[in-house]
């Protein structure tokens, strides 16, 4: 299991940081903190679905040109790019989900480009709402 001991002080700092992130979300109908919370829950659920017992193994048979094969054992780690064994990566994914729409204006890019020309110019009129 990938349990990590987190000191109480770090937990308090993280709680304060999450509160600060929550205040950075705008009050619009979709790209708000409630939406971000749902995305965090979804990412956590997906992470839970790829984390499986560490003894799960597959055998890959590689047939060479001469007909001789070699067998290679692939562990779960190989299939999940290490996510299952790296708590820091899992944390980074969850944090990314939490902050993904901070300060989103709540309107489509076409509207942002028309209404906020200087902002659109900064991002070359490409995915302005997502990059801001």
C-alpha positions in Angstrom: 0.0 0.0 0.0 1.1 3.6 -0.8 0.3 5.3 2.5 2.3 8.4 3.2 2.5 10.0 6.6 1.7 13.6 6.3 2.6 15.9 9.2 -0.3 17.8 10.8 1.3 21.1 9.9 1.4 20.1 6.2 -2.2 19.0 6.3 -3.2 22.4 7.8 -1.2 24.2 5.1 -2.8 22.1 2.4 -6.3 22.8 3.8 -5.5 26.6 3.7 -4.2 26.3 0.2 -7.4 24.5 -1.0 -9.4 27.3 0.7 -7.4 29.9 -1.2 -8.0 28.0 -4.5 -11.7 27.9 -3.8 -11.8 31.7 -3.5 -10.1 32.0 -6.9 -13.0 30.3 -8.7 -15.6 32.6 -10.1 -19.3 32.3 -9.5 -20.4 31.1 -12.9 -22.8 28.4 -13.8 -20.3 25.6 -14.6 -16.6 26.4 -14.3 -16.9 26.9 -10.5 -15.4 25.3 -7.4 -18.2 22.7 -7.2 -17.3 21.5 -10.7 -13.7 21.3 -9.7 -14.6 19.3 -6.7 -16.5 16.9 -8.9 -13.5 16.6 -11.2 -11.3 15.8 -8.2 -13.7 13.0 -7.1 -13.8 11.6 -10.7 -10.0 11.6 -11.0 -9.7 9.9 -7.6 -12.2 7.3 -8.7 -10.2 6.7 -11.9 -7.0 6.4 -9.9 -8.7 3.8 -7.6 -9.7 1.8 -10.7 -6.1 1.5 -12.0 -4.6 0.7 -8.6 -4.7 -3.1 -8.3 -2.8 -5.7 -6.3 0.9 -5.4 -6.9 1.2 -9.1 -7.8 -0.8 -8.7 -11.0 1.4 -9.7 -13.8 1.1 -10.3 -17.6 3.4 -12.3 -19.7 4.4 -10.7 -23.0 5.8 -13.1 -25.6 8.0 -11.4 -28.1 8.5 -13.5 -31.2 11.8 -12.8 -32.9 12.5 -13.3 -36.6 14.0 -16.7 -36.0 10.9 -18.0 -34.3 12.6 -18.0 -30.9 10.5 -16.3 -28.4 11.4 -14.6 -25.2 9.0 -14.0 -22.3 9.0 -10.8 -20.4 7.0 -10.3 -17.2 5.1 -7.0 -17.2 4.0 -5.8 -13.8 1.1 -3.5 -13.1 3.7 -0.7 -12.8 4.6 -1.1 -16.4 0.9 -0.7 -17.5 0.2 2.4 -15.4 3.4 4.3 -16.0 4.1 4.1 -12.3 1.0 6.0 -11.1 0.0 3.1 -8.9 3.3 3.2 -7.0 3.9 6.9 -6.8 1.8 8.8 -4.2 3.3 12.1 -5.4 2.1 11.5 -8.9 -1.4 10.7 -7.6 -1.4 13.9 -5.5 -0.2 15.9 -8.5 -3.1 14.5 -10.6 -5.6 15.4 -7.9 -4.2 18.9 -7.4 -4.3 19.4 -11.2 -8.0 18.4 -11.2 -8.7 20.9 -8.4 -7.0 23.9 -10.1 -7.9 23.2 -13.7 -10.6 25.9 -14.1 -9.3 28.5 -11.6 -10.4 32.0 -12.7 -12.3 30.6 -15.7 -14.6 33.3 -17.0 -17.4 30.9 -17.6 -18.0 31.8 -21.2 -16.9 30.2 -24.5 -13.6 31.2 -26.1 -15.3 32.9 -28.9 -17.0 35.3 -26.5 -13.7 35.9 -24.5 -12.0 36.8 -27.8 -14.7 39.3 -28.7 -15.1 40.8 -25.2 -11.5 40.8 -23.9 -9.2 41.5 -26.9 -6.1 42.2 -24.8 -6.4 38.8 -23.0 -7.1 37.1 -26.4 -3.9 38.7 -27.8 -1.8 37.3 -24.9 -2.9 33.7 -25.9 -2.9 34.3 -29.7 -6.7 33.8 -29.6 -6.2 30.1 -28.9 -8.0 28.4 -25.9 -8.0 31.7 -24.1 -10.4 30.7 -21.3 -8.3 27.5 -20.6 -5.0 29.3 -20.6 -5.9 32.3 -18.5 
